[in-house]
Amino acid sequence: MNVRRHSLIFGLSYALDIAGKNNLSHSKSTAYLSVMMGKELGINGDAELSLYYAALLHDIGISNEYVMYEHCVIGAEMLKKLPLQSEIYEYVHYHHEFYNGSGPFGLSGADIPKAAQIICLASLFDDKFGKMSGNFDLNLFLEVKDWLNEIKDLFSEDILSVFDGLIKQEAFLLNYFNHETKYKLSEKAIIGDEVCYGYEEVLQFALCFADIIDRRSSFTYTHSHGIAKLSRIATEHLGYGTEIQNKMYIAGLLHDIGKLHVSTDILHKNGSLTPEERFEINKHTYYTRKILEQIPELEDVVDYAANHHEKLDGTGYPYHIARERLSELERVMAICDVYQALTEERPYRASLPNEKVWSIIDGMADNGHLDGALVQNLKKIWLFPSNS
């Protein structure tokens, strides 16, 4: 496995944006604004790269109940587990601190890392103006200027001066408010980074994002980890080599990353879903694909992860892919997902006994939803002990 660090972080940052829903370019816009300010302040080289990645990942601590202090602490703790420069998690830890000491940790002035202040201003600006697009006129420009004056006590004079200089450049805000360029802004801020990750580093990111996914639903906290383990054991049993086993493990960890777009009210529901709720939750595999497609080096993983609700008879979702277009590995992932779901504890039912689990899975195979030959084969391994 050989994945560019930039494409991995850039792609996974989209997952954080869909969790917010209201602004699907927030991480990338924050990174763009941060780097533009950083350049004006003379931040370059490795320091610029750390600023850029911290801005892309500043919302990694996103939680069900948004509390600013916990959001920052959780984000920093997650980033400590990743193969990144140590200053990155420091910037994320303090990215809600204000120069006057009114932030969640009470830091003030020069005690706040400069990069954290930059990210704070960039994020605040995008929270305020990020959903606007289209006609950038004098009134909107004056609104931006008024807003900058309103927050002058929250940031250092040099950062405010730099940002004021940027917004006076017509092209800067014309690009920002133009819906045709809005979602490509961060391309202007991409910094040369040729570092590539192998399997172990990619795994660290996948484990981190699996935790983000599973934390959103307390009764499926280990779901993604369970799918990953099942898929590795299944592919080993079927004779696949280490590379495929690793890719399936990553796919298992990330297969539900699209659920970050689903309301936690639906994910937490203690009981059956309404048709409207089912319609919403069925979107998650579409978003899993959209997120992972942004990481070109994980091309194989996309199908393994995103097609786990497709069925052989074409009645699955979201693409209704039929038998001849579903690879064996995609069929394996579908079986693993069903098995894991049936054996998990839920608020409205206990984990099902083994006999019941396999009765359901066999029925799905008989109905043309799952691959019957694979079902029978996977029963032979210890993780699926139906014959014991």
C-alpha positions as CSV (number, residue, x, y, z in Angstrom):
1,M,0.0,0.0,0.0
2,N,1.4,3.4,-1.0
3,V,-0.8,6.4,-0.3
4,R,0.2,10.0,-0.5
5,R,-0.1,11.7,2.9
6,H,-1.8,14.7,1.3
7,S,-4.4,12.8,-0.6
8,L,-5.3,10.7,2.5
9,I,-5.7,13.7,4.8
10,F,-7.4,15.9,2.1
11,G,-9.9,13.1,1.3
12,L,-10.7,12.2,4.9
13,S,-11.3,15.9,5.8
14,Y,-14.4,15.7,3.6
15,A,-15.8,13.2,6.1
16,L,-15.5,15.8,8.8
17,D,-17.4,18.3,6.6
18,I,-20.3,16.0,5.8
19,A,-20.6,15.4,9.5
20,G,-21.4,19.1,9.8
21,K,-23.7,19.0,6.8
22,N,-24.3,22.8,6.6
23,N,-21.0,23.6,4.8
24,L,-19.5,20.8,2.8
25,S,-16.2,22.7,2.1
26,H,-15.5,23.9,5.7
27,S,-12.3,22.0,6.3
28,K,-10.9,22.9,2.8
29,S,-12.0,26.5,3.0
30,T,-10.5,26.8,6.5
31,A,-7.2,25.3,5.2
32,Y,-7.2,27.7,2.2
33,L,-7.8,30.8,4.4
34,S,-5.2,29.7,6.9
35,V,-2.5,29.1,4.4
36,M,-3.1,32.4,2.7
37,M,-2.8,34.2,6.0
38,G,0.2,32.1,6.9
39,K,2.0,33.0,3.7
40,E,1.5,36.7,4.5
41,L,2.9,36.2,8.0
42,G,6.0,34.5,6.6
43,I,5.1,30.9,7.6
44,N,6.6,28.5,5.2
45,G,8.3,25.1,4.8
46,D,7.3,22.5,7.4
47,A,5.5,25.0,9.5
48,E,3.2,25.9,6.6
49,L,2.6,22.2,6.1
50,S,1.6,21.7,9.7
51,L,-0.7,24.7,9.5
52,Y,-2.4,23.3,6.4
53,Y,-2.9,19.8,7.9
54,A,-4.1,21.2,11.2
55,A,-6.6,23.3,9.4
56,L,-7.9,20.4,7.4
57,L,-8.3,18.2,10.5
58,H,-9.4,20.9,13.0
59,D,-12.8,19.4,13.4
60,I,-11.6,15.8,13.9
61,G,-12.9,15.9,17.5
62,I,-16.5,16.4,16.3
63,S,-19.0,14.8,18.7
64,N,-22.7,14.2,19.0
65,E,-23.2,17.0,21.6
66,Y,-21.0,19.8,20.5
67,V,-19.1,21.2,23.5
68,M,-16.2,23.4,22.4
69,Y,-13.8,22.4,25.2
70,E,-14.4,18.6,24.7
71,H,-14.3,19.1,20.9
72,C,-10.8,20.5,21.2
73,V,-9.5,18.0,23.7
74,I,-10.9,15.0,21.8
75,G,-9.5,16.3,18.5
76,A,-6.0,16.7,20.0
77,E,-6.1,13.3,21.6
78,M,-7.1,11.7,18.3
79,L,-4.3,13.5,16.4
80,K,-1.7,12.3,18.9
81,K,-2.4,8.8,17.7
82,L,-1.6,9.7,14.1
83,P,1.8,9.8,12.3
84,L,1.9,13.6,12.2
85,Q,4.0,16.4,13.5
86,S,3.4,17.0,17.2
87,E,2.6,20.7,16.7
88,I,-0.5,19.8,14.6
89,Y,-2.4,18.4,17.6
90,E,-1.4,21.5,19.7
91,Y,-2.9,23.7,17.0
92,V,-6.1,21.7,17.0
93,H,-6.2,21.7,20.8
94,Y,-6.2,25.5,20.9
95,H,-8.0,26.4,17.7
96,H,-10.9,28.0,19.6
97,E,-8.7,30.2,21.8
98,F,-9.1,34.0,21.6
99,Y,-6.5,36.6,22.0
100,N,-8.4,38.3,24.9
101,G,-8.5,35.1,26.9
102,S,-12.2,34.3,26.4
103,G,-11.7,30.9,24.8
104,P,-12.5,27.5,26.4
105,F,-9.0,27.1,27.9
106,G,-8.5,30.8,28.9
107,L,-5.2,31.2,27.1
108,S,-4.5,34.8,25.9
109,G,-2.0,36.8,23.8
110,A,1.2,35.1,22.8
111,D,0.4,32.0,24.9
112,I,-1.8,30.9,22.0
113,P,0.2,29.2,19.2
114,K,0.1,31.6,16.2
115,A,-1.1,28.8,13.9
116,A,-4.0,28.0,16.2
117,Q,-5.1,31.7,16.1
118,I,-4.9,31.7,12.3
119,I,-7.1,28.5,12.1
120,C,-9.5,30.0,14.6
121,L,-10.0,33.2,12.5
122,A,-10.3,31.1,9.3
123,S,-12.8,28.7,10.8
124,L,-14.9,31.6,12.3
125,F,-15.0,33.4,9.0
126,D,-16.1,30.3,7.1
127,D,-18.7,29.6,9.8
128,K,-20.1,33.1,9.2
129,F,-19.8,33.4,5.4
130,G,-19.2,29.8,4.1
131,K,-22.8,29.1,3.1
132,M,-23.0,32.3,1.0
133,S,-22.1,32.2,-2.7
134,G,-23.0,34.0,-5.9
135,N,-23.1,37.8,-6.2
136,F,-20.2,39.4,-4.3
137,D,-21.1,43.0,-4.2
138,L,-20.2,46.1,-2.2
139,N,-22.8,45.4,0.4
140,L,-21.3,41.9,1.1
141,F,-17.8,43.4,1.2
142,L,-18.9,45.9,3.7
143,E,-20.5,43.2,5.8
144,V,-17.2,41.3,5.9
145,K,-15.4,44.5,6.9
146,D,-18.0,45.2,9.7
147,W,-17.6,41.6,10.9
148,L,-13.9,41.9,11.1
149,N,-14.3,45.1,13.2
150,E,-16.7,43.3,15.5
151,I,-14.2,40.5,16.3
152,K,-11.1,42.8,16.6
153,D,-10.7,42.0,20.3
154,L,-10.5,38.2,19.6
155,F,-7.3,38.2,17.5
156,S,-3.9,39.7,17.5
157,E,-3.3,42.9,15.5
158,D,-0.9,41.3,13.1
159,I,-3.3,38.5,12.1
160,L,-6.2,40.9,11.7
161,S,-4.0,43.2,9.6
162,V,-3.0,40.4,7.3
163,F,-6.6,39.2,6.9
164,D,-7.8,42.8,6.3
165,G,-5.1,43.1,3.6
166,L,-6.3,39.9,1.9
167,I,-10.0,40.8,1.8
168,K,-9.0,44.1,0.1
169,Q,-7.7,42.1,-2.8
170,E,-10.8,41.7,-5.0
171,A,-9.8,38.4,-6.3
172,F,-9.5,36.9,-2.8
173,L,-13.2,37.3,-2.0
174,L,-14.4,36.9,-5.6
175,N,-12.9,33.4,-5.5
176,Y,-14.3,32.7,-2.1
177,F,-17.9,33.7,-2.9
178,N,-17.9,32.2,-6.4
179,H,-19.8,28.9,-6.3
180,E,-17.8,27.7,-9.4
181,T,-14.5,28.0,-7.5
182,K,-15.6,27.6,-3.9
183,Y,-15.0,23.9,-3.7
184,K,-11.6,24.2,-5.4
185,L,-10.2,26.9,-3.3
186,S,-8.0,24.6,-1.3
187,E,-6.2,23.5,-4.5
188,K,-4.7,27.0,-4.5
189,A,-3.3,26.2,-1.0
190,I,-1.9,22.8,-1.7
191,I,1.6,22.6,-0.5
192,G,4.2,20.3,-2.0
193,D,4.2,17.1,0.1
194,E,5.7,14.0,-1.4
195,V,5.5,11.9,1.8
196,C,3.8,8.6,1.2
197,Y,2.2,6.3,3.8
198,G,2.4,2.5,3.9
199,Y,-0.2,0.2,5.4
200,E,0.6,0.8,9.0
201,E,0.2,4.6,8.7
202,V,-3.0,4.3,6.7
203,L,-4.3,1.9,9.3
204,Q,-3.7,4.5,12.0
205,F,-5.9,7.0,10.1
206,A,-8.5,4.3,9.4
207,L,-8.7,3.3,13.1
208,C,-9.1,7.0,14.1
209,F,-12.0,7.5,11.7
210,A,-13.6,4.2,12.6
211,D,-13.7,5.5,16.2
212,I,-15.3,8.8,15.0
213,I,-17.9,6.8,13.1
214,D,-18.7,4.3,15.9
215,R,-18.7,7.0,18.7
216,R,-21.8,8.5,17.0
217,S,-23.9,5.5,17.9
218,S,-23.2,4.1,21.3
219,F,-24.8,0.7,20.7
220,T,-22.6,0.0,17.7
221,Y,-19.4,1.3,19.2
222,T,-17.4,-1.7,17.9
223,H,-19.2,-2.2,14.6
224,S,-16.5,-1.0,12.3
225,H,-13.7,-2.8,14.1
226,G,-15.8,-6.0,14.1
227,I,-16.4,-5.8,10.3
228,A,-12.6,-5.2,9.8
229,K,-11.7,-8.3,11.8
230,L,-14.4,-10.4,10.0
231,S,-13.2,-9.3,6.6
232,R,-9.6,-10.1,7.3
233,I,-10.3,-13.6,8.6
234,A,-12.7,-14.3,5.7
235,T,-10.2,-13.2,3.0
236,E,-7.4,-15.2,4.7
237,H,-9.7,-18.3,4.8
238,L,-10.5,-17.8,1.1
239,G,-6.8,-17.8,0.2
240,Y,-6.2,-14.1,-0.5
241,G,-2.7,-12.6,0.1
242,T,-1.7,-10.1,2.7
243,E,-2.2,-7.1,0.5
244,I,-5.9,-7.9,-0.1
245,Q,-6.4,-8.8,3.5
246,N,-5.0,-5.4,4.5
247,K,-7.2,-3.5,2.0
248,M,-10.3,-5.4,3.2
249,Y,-9.4,-4.5,6.8
250,I,-9.1,-0.8,5.9
251,A,-12.4,-1.1,4.0
252,G,-14.1,-2.7,7.0
253,L,-12.9,0.1,9.3
254,L,-14.2,2.8,6.8
255,H,-17.3,1.1,5.3
256,D,-19.7,3.2,7.4
257,I,-17.8,6.5,7.2
258,G,-20.8,7.9,5.2
259,K,-22.9,7.6,8.3
260,L,-21.2,10.8,9.4
261,H,-23.9,12.4,7.2
262,V,-26.8,10.8,9.0
263,S,-28.5,12.5,11.9
264,T,-27.5,11.1,15.3
265,D,-31.3,11.1,16.1
266,I,-31.7,8.4,13.5
267,L,-28.5,6.5,14.5
268,H,-29.6,6.5,18.2
269,K,-33.2,5.5,17.6
270,N,-34.3,2.7,19.9
271,G,-36.6,0.8,17.5
272,S,-37.6,0.4,13.9
273,L,-37.0,3.3,11.5
274,T,-39.8,5.1,9.7
275,P,-39.7,5.1,5.9
276,E,-38.3,8.7,6.0
277,E,-35.6,7.7,8.4
278,R,-34.7,4.6,6.4
279,F,-34.5,6.8,3.3
280,E,-32.0,9.0,5.1
281,I,-29.8,6.2,6.5
282,N,-29.7,4.5,3.1
283,K,-27.7,7.5,1.8
284,H,-24.7,6.5,3.9
285,T,-23.0,4.1,1.4
286,Y,-23.3,6.8,-1.2
287,Y,-21.3,9.2,1.0
288,T,-18.8,6.5,1.9
289,R,-18.0,6.3,-1.8
290,K,-17.8,10.0,-2.2
291,I,-15.4,10.3,0.7
292,L,-13.1,7.4,-0.3
293,E,-13.1,8.4,-4.0
294,Q,-11.2,11.5,-3.0
295,I,-8.2,9.3,-2.1
296,P,-7.0,8.0,-5.5
297,E,-4.6,5.4,-4.1
298,L,-7.5,3.6,-2.3
299,E,-9.3,2.9,-5.5
300,D,-9.8,-0.8,-4.7
301,V,-11.0,-0.1,-1.2
302,V,-13.8,2.1,-2.4
303,D,-15.9,-0.7,-3.9
304,Y,-15.1,-3.1,-1.0
305,A,-16.3,-0.5,1.5
306,A,-19.2,1.3,-0.4
307,N,-21.0,-1.7,-1.9
308,H,-21.7,-3.6,1.4
309,H,-25.5,-3.0,1.0
310,E,-25.7,-4.1,-2.6
311,K,-27.5,-7.4,-3.3
312,L,-26.9,-10.0,-5.9
313,D,-30.4,-9.6,-7.3
314,G,-30.0,-5.9,-7.8
315,T,-32.3,-4.8,-5.0
316,G,-29.6,-3.3,-2.7
317,Y,-28.6,0.3,-2.5
318,P,-27.6,2.9,-3.5
319,Y,-26.6,1.8,-7.1
320,H,-28.7,-1.4,-7.4
321,I,-25.6,-3.3,-8.6
322,A,-26.4,-6.9,-9.6
323,R,-24.6,-10.2,-9.4
324,E,-22.3,-9.9,-12.4
325,R,-20.9,-6.6,-11.3
326,L,-20.2,-7.5,-7.7
327,S,-16.8,-9.0,-7.0
328,E,-16.2,-11.8,-4.6
329,L,-14.6,-9.4,-2.1
330,E,-17.6,-7.1,-2.2
331,R,-19.9,-10.1,-1.6
332,V,-17.7,-11.1,1.3
333,M,-18.0,-7.6,2.9
334,A,-21.8,-7.8,2.6
335,I,-21.9,-11.1,4.4
336,C,-19.6,-9.8,7.1
337,D,-21.8,-6.7,7.6
338,V,-24.9,-8.8,8.0
339,Y,-23.2,-11.2,10.4
340,Q,-21.8,-8.4,12.6
341,A,-25.1,-6.5,12.7
342,L,-27.0,-9.6,13.8
343,T,-24.5,-10.6,16.5
344,E,-24.3,-7.1,18.1
345,E,-26.3,-6.0,21.1
346,R,-28.9,-3.4,20.4
347,P,-31.1,-1.4,22.8
348,Y,-34.2,-3.0,21.4
349,R,-32.8,-6.6,21.3
350,A,-30.0,-8.8,22.6
351,S,-27.5,-10.3,20.2
352,L,-29.1,-13.1,18.3
353,P,-28.1,-16.7,19.0
354,N,-25.9,-18.4,16.4
355,E,-28.7,-20.6,15.1
356,K,-31.0,-17.6,14.5
357,V,-28.1,-15.6,12.9
358,W,-27.5,-18.3,10.3
359,S,-31.1,-18.9,9.7
360,I,-31.4,-15.3,8.6
361,I,-28.2,-15.3,6.6
362,D,-29.2,-18.6,4.8
363,G,-32.6,-17.0,4.0
364,M,-30.9,-14.0,2.5
365,A,-28.8,-16.3,0.3
366,D,-31.9,-18.3,-0.7
367,N,-33.6,-15.0,-1.7
368,G,-30.7,-14.0,-3.9
369,H,-29.4,-11.2,-1.7
370,L,-26.2,-12.8,-0.6
371,D,-23.8,-15.3,-2.3
372,G,-24.9,-18.7,-1.2
373,A,-21.6,-20.5,-2.0
374,L,-19.7,-17.9,0.0
375,V,-22.1,-18.2,2.9
376,Q,-21.5,-21.9,3.1
377,N,-17.8,-21.5,2.7
378,L,-17.5,-18.9,5.5
379,K,-19.5,-21.1,7.8
380,K,-16.4,-23.4,8.0
381,I,-14.2,-20.9,9.9
382,W,-14.2,-20.5,13.6
383,L,-15.7,-16.9,13.5
384,F,-18.8,-18.4,11.8
385,P,-19.2,-21.6,13.9
386,S,-22.6,-22.7,12.7
387,N,-21.5,-26.3,12.2
388,S,-20.0,-26.6,15.7
